[in-house]
Each structure stands twice: as C-alpha cells, then as structure tokens.
Amino acid sequence: MATLSELIIQHPEIESFHHLVALVRRRAEDGEVFLQFDVKPDYVDTPRNWHWQLEAAFTRGDP
C-alpha cells in the first residue's frame, strides 16, 4: 500500500496537482492496489475536490 505523502516525497519533480493526478493514474496502471490519501496536496492548483479527483484517477483512470 502506498500513501499520497510517500508519492509526493518520492517525486519532488511534481509541481502541480495536474501532474500529481497523472502520477496517481500511472501507479494504478502499474499495479498498485491501495492508495491512502493521508495528506492534502499542497499545490497552488489543488482543487477543493482534490480527494475525489485523485480517487477517480486511481480507481478508474479518469483524467
């Protein structure tokens, strides 16, 4: 199981929420089964519904 905080720490090159969504989608495609959303992403473009957008990217591959 991965945590969102681990992903953010492991990928300091990610500088926007949009790129974080792509990373989360890639992790799911690579076979990650569980992703815990333990922190709120601290990017200037993080939307209010950040949790739902990341959940959709991880479970359904939605953009």
PDB file of N, CA, C and O in Angstrom, chain B, residues numbered from 101:
ATOM      1  N   MET B 101       0.843  -1.174   0.000  1.00  0.00           N
ATOM      2  CA  MET B 101       0.000   0.000   0.000  1.00  0.00           C
ATOM      3  C   MET B 101       0.891   1.240   0.000  1.00  0.00           C
ATOM      4  O   MET B 101       1.854   1.334   0.761  1.00  0.00           O
ATOM      5  N   ALA B 102       0.559   2.153  -0.838  1.00  0.00           N
ATOM      6  CA  ALA B 102       1.280   3.423  -0.920  1.00  0.00           C
ATOM      7  C   ALA B 102       0.453   4.507  -0.239  1.00  0.00           C
ATOM      8  O   ALA B 102      -0.765   4.394  -0.099  1.00  0.00           O
ATOM      9  N   THR B 103       1.138   5.540   0.173  1.00  0.00           N
ATOM     10  CA  THR B 103       0.438   6.706   0.704  1.00  0.00           C
ATOM     11  C   THR B 103       0.722   7.898  -0.201  1.00  0.00           C
ATOM     12  O   THR B 103       1.759   7.958  -0.861  1.00  0.00           O
ATOM     13  N   LEU B 104      -0.192   8.823  -0.222  1.00  0.00           N
ATOM     14  CA  LEU B 104      -0.025  10.010  -1.055  1.00  0.00           C
ATOM     15  C   LEU B 104       1.215  10.789  -0.625  1.00  0.00           C
ATOM     16  O   LEU B 104       1.940  11.315  -1.469  1.00  0.00           O
ATOM     17  N   SER B 105       1.460  10.864   0.669  1.00  0.00           N
ATOM     18  CA  SER B 105       2.644  11.587   1.143  1.00  0.00           C
ATOM     19  C   SER B 105       3.928  10.941   0.625  1.00  0.00           C
ATOM     20  O   SER B 105       4.868  11.652   0.270  1.00  0.00           O
ATOM     21  N   GLU B 106       3.988   9.614   0.575  1.00  0.00           N
ATOM     22  CA  GLU B 106       5.164   8.927   0.028  1.00  0.00           C
ATOM     23  C   GLU B 106       5.357   9.261  -1.443  1.00  0.00           C
ATOM     24  O   GLU B 106       6.480   9.513  -1.881  1.00  0.00           O
ATOM     25  N   LEU B 107       4.274   9.264  -2.206  1.00  0.00           N
ATOM     26  CA  LEU B 107       4.375   9.600  -3.629  1.00  0.00           C
ATOM     27  C   LEU B 107       4.920  11.011  -3.821  1.00  0.00           C
ATOM     28  O   LEU B 107       5.781  11.243  -4.670  1.00  0.00           O
ATOM     29  N   ILE B 108       4.418  11.940  -3.034  1.00  0.00           N
ATOM     30  CA  ILE B 108       4.853  13.328  -3.158  1.00  0.00           C
ATOM     31  C   ILE B 108       6.328  13.458  -2.789  1.00  0.00           C
ATOM     32  O   ILE B 108       7.075  14.163  -3.467  1.00  0.00           O
ATOM     33  N   ILE B 109       6.752  12.787  -1.725  1.00  0.00           N
ATOM     34  CA  ILE B 109       8.153  12.838  -1.300  1.00  0.00           C
ATOM     35  C   ILE B 109       9.064  12.171  -2.326  1.00  0.00           C
ATOM     36  O   ILE B 109      10.146  12.680  -2.617  1.00  0.00           O
ATOM     37  N   GLN B 110       8.638  11.044  -2.871  1.00  0.00           N
ATOM     38  CA  GLN B 110       9.457  10.304  -3.829  1.00  0.00           C
ATOM     39  C   GLN B 110       9.568  10.996  -5.181  1.00  0.00           C
ATOM     40  O   GLN B 110      10.464  10.683  -5.965  1.00  0.00           O
ATOM     41  N   HIS B 111       8.672  11.928  -5.459  1.00  0.00           N
ATOM     42  CA  HIS B 111       8.660  12.605  -6.761  1.00  0.00           C
ATOM     43  C   HIS B 111       8.666  14.115  -6.593  1.00  0.00           C
ATOM     44  O   HIS B 111       7.653  14.770  -6.839  1.00  0.00           O
ATOM     45  N   PRO B 112       9.802  14.677  -6.174  1.00  0.00           N
ATOM     46  CA  PRO B 112       9.875  16.134  -5.978  1.00  0.00           C
ATOM     47  C   PRO B 112       9.735  16.919  -7.283  1.00  0.00           C
ATOM     48  O   PRO B 112       9.531  18.133  -7.254  1.00  0.00           O
ATOM     49  N   GLU B 113       9.842  16.242  -8.419  1.00  0.00           N
ATOM     50  CA  GLU B 113       9.687  16.923  -9.709  1.00  0.00           C
ATOM     51  C   GLU B 113       8.233  17.292  -9.989  1.00  0.00           C
ATOM     52  O   GLU B 113       7.965  18.122 -10.858  1.00  0.00           O
ATOM     53  N   ILE B 114       7.297  16.690  -9.269  1.00  0.00           N
ATOM     54  CA  ILE B 114       5.881  17.007  -9.430  1.00  0.00           C
ATOM     55  C   ILE B 114       5.626  18.374  -8.811  1.00  0.00           C
ATOM     56  O   ILE B 114       5.848  18.575  -7.617  1.00  0.00           O
ATOM     57  N   GLU B 115       5.160  19.311  -9.632  1.00  0.00           N
ATOM     58  CA  GLU B 115       4.988  20.683  -9.165  1.00  0.00           C
ATOM     59  C   GLU B 115       3.566  21.201  -9.295  1.00  0.00           C
ATOM     60  O   GLU B 115       3.306  22.374  -9.026  1.00  0.00           O
ATOM     61  N   SER B 116       2.633  20.329  -9.708  1.00  0.00           N
ATOM     62  CA  SER B 116       1.250  20.774  -9.833  1.00  0.00           C
ATOM     63  C   SER B 116       0.308  19.609  -9.558  1.00  0.00           C
ATOM     64  O   SER B 116       0.684  18.441  -9.657  1.00  0.00           O
ATOM     65  N   PHE B 117      -0.915  19.957  -9.213  1.00  0.00           N
ATOM     66  CA  PHE B 117      -1.918  18.932  -8.960  1.00  0.00           C
ATOM     67  C   PHE B 117      -2.176  18.109 -10.214  1.00  0.00           C
ATOM     68  O   PHE B 117      -2.361  16.894 -10.143  1.00  0.00           O
ATOM     69  N   HIS B 118      -2.187  18.768 -11.347  1.00  0.00           N
ATOM     70  CA  HIS B 118      -2.404  18.083 -12.622  1.00  0.00           C
ATOM     71  C   HIS B 118      -1.381  16.964 -12.828  1.00  0.00           C
ATOM     72  O   HIS B 118      -1.741  15.866 -13.253  1.00  0.00           O
ATOM     73  N   HIS B 119      -0.127  17.235 -12.533  1.00  0.00           N
ATOM     74  CA  HIS B 119       0.916  16.223 -12.684  1.00  0.00           C
ATOM     75  C   HIS B 119       0.793  15.132 -11.621  1.00  0.00           C
ATOM     76  O   HIS B 119       1.126  13.974 -11.878  1.00  0.00           O
ATOM     77  N   LEU B 120       0.319  15.495 -10.435  1.00  0.00           N
ATOM     78  CA  LEU B 120       0.090  14.504  -9.387  1.00  0.00           C
ATOM     79  C   LEU B 120      -0.999  13.519  -9.809  1.00  0.00           C
ATOM     80  O   LEU B 120      -0.878  12.318  -9.568  1.00  0.00           O
ATOM     81  N   VAL B 121      -2.048  14.019 -10.429  1.00  0.00           N
ATOM     82  CA  VAL B 121      -3.125  13.147 -10.917  1.00  0.00           C
ATOM     83  C   VAL B 121      -2.551  12.136 -11.911  1.00  0.00           C
ATOM     84  O   VAL B 121      -2.887  10.954 -11.852  1.00  0.00           O
ATOM     85  N   ALA B 122      -1.704  12.584 -12.807  1.00  0.00           N
ATOM     86  CA  ALA B 122      -1.086  11.676 -13.787  1.00  0.00           C
ATOM     87  C   ALA B 122      -0.226  10.631 -13.090  1.00  0.00           C
ATOM     88  O   ALA B 122      -0.225   9.467 -13.491  1.00  0.00           O
ATOM     89  N   LEU B 123       0.503  11.028 -12.059  1.00  0.00           N
ATOM     90  CA  LEU B 123       1.334  10.087 -11.311  1.00  0.00           C
ATOM     91  C   LEU B 123       0.474   9.046 -10.597  1.00  0.00           C
ATOM     92  O   LEU B 123       0.804   7.861 -10.605  1.00  0.00           O
ATOM     93  N   VAL B 124      -0.609   9.473  -9.989  1.00  0.00           N
ATOM     94  CA  VAL B 124      -1.515   8.551  -9.304  1.00  0.00           C
ATOM     95  C   VAL B 124      -2.107   7.565 -10.302  1.00  0.00           C
ATOM     96  O   VAL B 124      -2.194   6.370 -10.019  1.00  0.00           O
ATOM     97  N   ARG B 125      -2.511   8.057 -11.461  1.00  0.00           N
ATOM     98  CA  ARG B 125      -3.056   7.182 -12.508  1.00  0.00           C
ATOM     99  C   ARG B 125      -2.018   6.142 -12.944  1.00  0.00           C
ATOM    100  O   ARG B 125      -2.341   4.967 -13.119  1.00  0.00           O
ATOM    101  N   ARG B 126      -0.771   6.587 -13.117  1.00  0.00           N
ATOM    102  CA  ARG B 126       0.308   5.681 -13.513  1.00  0.00           C
ATOM    103  C   ARG B 126       0.552   4.604 -12.476  1.00  0.00           C
ATOM    104  O   ARG B 126       0.772   3.445 -12.828  1.00  0.00           O
ATOM    105  N   ARG B 127       0.519   4.968 -11.205  1.00  0.00           N
ATOM    106  CA  ARG B 127       0.725   3.979 -10.142  1.00  0.00           C
ATOM    107  C   ARG B 127      -0.350   2.905 -10.176  1.00  0.00           C
ATOM    108  O   ARG B 127      -0.057   1.726  -9.977  1.00  0.00           O
ATOM    109  N   ALA B 128      -1.584   3.301 -10.425  1.00  0.00           N
ATOM    110  CA  ALA B 128      -2.674   2.323 -10.526  1.00  0.00           C
ATOM    111  C   ALA B 128      -2.469   1.419 -11.727  1.00  0.00           C
ATOM    112  O   ALA B 128      -2.679   0.209 -11.637  1.00  0.00           O
ATOM    113  N   GLU B 129      -2.062   1.991 -12.849  1.00  0.00           N
ATOM    114  CA  GLU B 129      -1.818   1.206 -14.053  1.00  0.00           C
ATOM    115  C   GLU B 129      -0.658   0.233 -13.856  1.00  0.00           C
ATOM    116  O   GLU B 129      -0.630  -0.840 -14.458  1.00  0.00           O
ATOM    117  N   ASP B 130       0.302   0.616 -13.008  1.00  0.00           N
ATOM    118  CA  ASP B 130       1.458  -0.238 -12.732  1.00  0.00           C
ATOM    119  C   ASP B 130       1.153  -1.333 -11.725  1.00  0.00           C
ATOM    120  O   ASP B 130       2.026  -2.144 -11.414  1.00  0.00           O
ATOM    121  N   GLY B 131      -0.083  -1.370 -11.202  1.00  0.00           N
ATOM    122  CA  GLY B 131      -0.490  -2.472 -10.341  1.00  0.00           C
ATOM    123  C   GLY B 131      -0.651  -2.147  -8.869  1.00  0.00           C
ATOM    124  O   GLY B 131      -0.927  -3.041  -8.069  1.00  0.00           O
ATOM    125  N   GLU B 132      -0.486  -0.899  -8.497  1.00  0.00           N
ATOM    126  CA  GLU B 132      -0.715  -0.533  -7.093  1.00  0.00           C
ATOM    127  C   GLU B 132      -2.181  -0.810  -6.779  1.00  0.00           C
ATOM    128  O   GLU B 132      -3.065  -0.432  -7.548  1.00  0.00           O
ATOM    129  N   VAL B 133      -2.443  -1.468  -5.648  1.00  0.00           N
ATOM    130  CA  VAL B 133      -3.803  -1.865  -5.311  1.00  0.00           C
ATOM    131  C   VAL B 133      -4.474  -0.876  -4.364  1.00  0.00           C
ATOM    132  O   VAL B 133      -5.664  -0.592  -4.497  1.00  0.00           O
ATOM    133  N   PHE B 134      -3.712  -0.358  -3.416  1.00  0.00           N
ATOM    134  CA  PHE B 134      -4.268   0.561  -2.428  1.00  0.00           C
ATOM    135  C   PHE B 134      -3.456   1.842  -2.399  1.00  0.00           C
ATOM    136  O   PHE B 134      -2.230   1.820  -2.507  1.00  0.00           O
ATOM    137  N   LEU B 135      -4.155   2.958  -2.252  1.00  0.00           N
ATOM    138  CA  LEU B 135      -3.503   4.251  -2.094  1.00  0.00           C
ATOM    139  C   LEU B 135      -4.238   5.000  -0.996  1.00  0.00           C
ATOM    140  O   LEU B 135      -5.434   5.272  -1.104  1.00  0.00           O
ATOM    141  N   GLN B 136      -3.513   5.326   0.053  1.00  0.00           N
ATOM    142  CA  GLN B 136      -4.099   6.052   1.173  1.00  0.00           C
ATOM    143  C   GLN B 136      -3.870   7.549   0.979  1.00  0.00           C
ATOM    144  O   GLN B 136      -2.747   7.989   0.737  1.00  0.00           O
ATOM    145  N   PHE B 137      -4.934   8.315   1.087  1.00  0.00           N
ATOM    146  CA  PHE B 137      -4.855   9.761   0.935  1.00  0.00           C
ATOM    147  C   PHE B 137      -4.647  10.373   2.320  1.00  0.00           C
ATOM    148  O   PHE B 137      -5.594  10.822   2.966  1.00  0.00           O
ATOM    149  N   ASP B 138      -3.399  10.380   2.758  1.00  0.00           N
ATOM    150  CA  ASP B 138      -3.076  10.782   4.129  1.00  0.00           C
ATOM    151  C   ASP B 138      -2.752  12.259   4.292  1.00  0.00           C
ATOM    152  O   ASP B 138      -2.674  12.748   5.419  1.00  0.00           O
ATOM    153  N   VAL B 139      -2.566  12.967   3.211  1.00  0.00           N
ATOM    154  CA  VAL B 139      -2.292  14.407   3.272  1.00  0.00           C
ATOM    155  C   VAL B 139      -3.027  15.108   2.132  1.00  0.00           C
ATOM    156  O   VAL B 139      -3.360  14.499   1.115  1.00  0.00           O
ATOM    157  N   LYS B 140      -3.269  16.391   2.328  1.00  0.00           N
ATOM    158  CA  LYS B 140      -3.826  17.203   1.245  1.00  0.00           C
ATOM    159  C   LYS B 140      -2.648  17.739   0.435  1.00  0.00           C
ATOM    160  O   LYS B 140      -1.730  18.332   1.002  1.00  0.00           O
ATOM    161  N   PRO B 141      -2.663  17.537  -0.888  1.00  0.00           N
ATOM    162  CA  PRO B 141      -1.571  18.053  -1.727  1.00  0.00           C
ATOM    163  C   PRO B 141      -1.478  19.574  -1.602  1.00  0.00           C
ATOM    164  O   PRO B 141      -2.491  20.274  -1.626  1.00  0.00           O
ATOM    165  N   ASP B 142      -0.260  20.068  -1.470  1.00  0.00           N
ATOM    166  CA  ASP B 142      -0.041  21.496  -1.239  1.00  0.00           C
ATOM    167  C   ASP B 142       0.460  22.188  -2.503  1.00  0.00           C
ATOM    168  O   ASP B 142       1.547  22.767  -2.524  1.00  0.00           O
ATOM    169  N   TYR B 143      -0.350  22.117  -3.550  1.00  0.00           N
ATOM    170  CA  TYR B 143      -0.017  22.792  -4.805  1.00  0.00           C
ATOM    171  C   TYR B 143      -0.994  23.953  -4.984  1.00  0.00           C
ATOM    172  O   TYR B 143      -2.132  23.886  -4.518  1.00  0.00           O
ATOM    173  N   VAL B 144      -0.559  24.997  -5.645  1.00  0.00           N
ATOM    174  CA  VAL B 144      -1.436  26.166  -5.811  1.00  0.00           C
ATOM    175  C   VAL B 144      -2.691  25.843  -6.618  1.00  0.00           C
ATOM    176  O   VAL B 144      -3.709  26.522  -6.480  1.00  0.00           O
ATOM    177  N   ASP B 145      -2.624  24.807  -7.461  1.00  0.00           N
ATOM    178  CA  ASP B 145      -3.783  24.465  -8.285  1.00  0.00           C
ATOM    179  C   ASP B 145      -4.609  23.300  -7.717  1.00  0.00           C
ATOM    180  O   ASP B 145      -5.445  22.741  -8.427  1.00  0.00           O
ATOM    181  N   THR B 146      -4.387  22.931  -6.457  1.00  0.00           N
ATOM    182  CA  THR B 146      -5.155  21.847  -5.847  1.00  0.00           C
ATOM    183  C   THR B 146      -6.601  22.301  -5.660  1.00  0.00           C
ATOM    184  O   THR B 146      -6.856  23.287  -4.969  1.00  0.00           O
ATOM    185  N   PRO B 147      -7.546  21.589  -6.270  1.00  0.00           N
ATOM    186  CA  PRO B 147      -8.957  21.996  -6.174  1.00  0.00           C
ATOM    187  C   PRO B 147      -9.577  21.557  -4.842  1.00  0.00           C
ATOM    188  O   PRO B 147      -8.996  20.760  -4.105  1.00  0.00           O
ATOM    189  N   ARG B 148     -10.739  22.081  -4.557  1.00  0.00           N
ATOM    190  CA  ARG B 148     -11.443  21.699  -3.325  1.00  0.00           C
ATOM    191  C   ARG B 148     -11.776  20.216  -3.305  1.00  0.00           C
ATOM    192  O   ARG B 148     -11.731  19.582  -2.251  1.00  0.00           O
ATOM    193  N   ASN B 149     -12.106  19.668  -4.447  1.00  0.00           N
ATOM    194  CA  ASN B 149     -12.488  18.255  -4.515  1.00  0.00           C
ATOM    195  C   ASN B 149     -11.286  17.363  -4.869  1.00  0.00           C
ATOM    196  O   ASN B 149     -11.434  16.371  -5.582  1.00  0.00           O
ATOM    197  N   TRP B 150     -10.119  17.718  -4.373  1.00  0.00           N
ATOM    198  CA  TRP B 150      -8.884  17.001  -4.701  1.00  0.00           C
ATOM    199  C   TRP B 150      -8.989  15.511  -4.400  1.00  0.00           C
ATOM    200  O   TRP B 150      -8.508  14.681  -5.172  1.00  0.00           O
ATOM    201  N   HIS B 151      -9.611  15.180  -3.294  1.00  0.00           N
ATOM    202  CA  HIS B 151      -9.707  13.770  -2.896  1.00  0.00           C
ATOM    203  C   HIS B 151     -10.480  12.966  -3.941  1.00  0.00           C
ATOM    204  O   HIS B 151     -10.069  11.867  -4.316  1.00  0.00           O
ATOM    205  N   TRP B 152     -11.584  13.511  -4.401  1.00  0.00           N
ATOM    206  CA  TRP B 152     -12.422  12.806  -5.386  1.00  0.00           C
ATOM    207  C   TRP B 152     -11.702  12.676  -6.720  1.00  0.00           C
ATOM    208  O   TRP B 152     -11.808  11.645  -7.385  1.00  0.00           O
ATOM    209  N   GLN B 153     -10.979  13.700  -7.110  1.00  0.00           N
ATOM    210  CA  GLN B 153     -10.254  13.631  -8.379  1.00  0.00           C
ATOM    211  C   GLN B 153      -9.136  12.589  -8.333  1.00  0.00           C
ATOM    212  O   GLN B 153      -8.936  11.850  -9.297  1.00  0.00           O
ATOM    213  N   LEU B 154      -8.414  12.528  -7.225  1.00  0.00           N
ATOM    214  CA  LEU B 154      -7.361  11.517  -7.106  1.00  0.00           C
ATOM    215  C   LEU B 154      -7.955  10.112  -7.020  1.00  0.00           C
ATOM    216  O   LEU B 154      -7.414   9.168  -7.595  1.00  0.00           O
ATOM    217  N   GLU B 155      -9.049   9.980  -6.313  1.00  0.00           N
ATOM    218  CA  GLU B 155      -9.723   8.679  -6.206  1.00  0.00           C
ATOM    219  C   GLU B 155     -10.174   8.201  -7.587  1.00  0.00           C
ATOM    220  O   GLU B 155     -10.001   7.030  -7.924  1.00  0.00           O
ATOM    221  N   ALA B 156     -10.748   9.098  -8.381  1.00  0.00           N
ATOM    222  CA  ALA B 156     -11.190   8.743  -9.732  1.00  0.00           C
ATOM    223  C   ALA B 156     -10.003   8.358 -10.621  1.00  0.00           C
ATOM    224  O   ALA B 156     -10.085   7.404 -11.395  1.00  0.00           O
ATOM    225  N   ALA B 157      -8.910   9.100 -10.505  1.00  0.00           N
ATOM    226  CA  ALA B 157      -7.720   8.776 -11.307  1.00  0.00           C
ATOM    227  C   ALA B 157      -7.161   7.420 -10.913  1.00  0.00           C
ATOM    228  O   ALA B 157      -6.701   6.669 -11.773  1.00  0.00           O
ATOM    229  N   PHE B 158      -7.194   7.097  -9.632  1.00  0.00           N
ATOM    230  CA  PHE B 158      -6.624   5.834  -9.156  1.00  0.00           C
ATOM    231  C   PHE B 158      -7.536   4.643  -9.472  1.00  0.00           C
ATOM    232  O   PHE B 158      -7.055   3.596  -9.904  1.00  0.00           O
ATOM    233  N   THR B 159      -8.824   4.793  -9.262  1.00  0.00           N
ATOM    234  CA  THR B 159      -9.711   3.642  -9.431  1.00  0.00           C
ATOM    235  C   THR B 159     -10.218   3.450 -10.854  1.00  0.00           C
ATOM    236  O   THR B 159     -10.435   2.320 -11.291  1.00  0.00           O
ATOM    237  N   ARG B 160     -10.409   4.558 -11.582  1.00  0.00           N
ATOM    238  CA  ARG B 160     -10.999   4.439 -12.925  1.00  0.00           C
ATOM    239  C   ARG B 160     -10.094   4.938 -14.031  1.00  0.00           C
ATOM    240  O   ARG B 160     -10.391   4.749 -15.211  1.00  0.00           O
ATOM    241  N   GLY B 161      -8.991   5.574 -13.664  1.00  0.00           N
ATOM    242  CA  GLY B 161      -8.116   6.124 -14.688  1.00  0.00           C
ATOM    243  C   GLY B 161      -8.633   7.403 -15.297  1.00  0.00           C
ATOM    244  O   GLY B 161      -8.175   7.821 -16.360  1.00  0.00           O
ATOM    245  N   ASP B 162      -9.600   8.039 -14.619  1.00  0.00           N
ATOM    246  CA  ASP B 162     -10.151   9.296 -15.131  1.00  0.00           C
ATOM    247  C   ASP B 162      -9.087  10.388 -15.091  1.00  0.00           C
ATOM    248  O   ASP B 162      -8.250  10.413 -14.188  1.00  0.00           O
ATOM    249  N   PRO B 163      -9.120  11.279 -16.059  1.00  0.00           N
ATOM    250  CA  PRO B 163      -8.167  12.403 -16.050  1.00  0.00           C
ATOM    251  C   PRO B 163      -8.460  13.426 -14.983  1.00  0.00           C
ATOM    252  O   PRO B 163      -7.740  14.418 -14.864  1.00  0.00           O
TER     253      PRO B 163
END
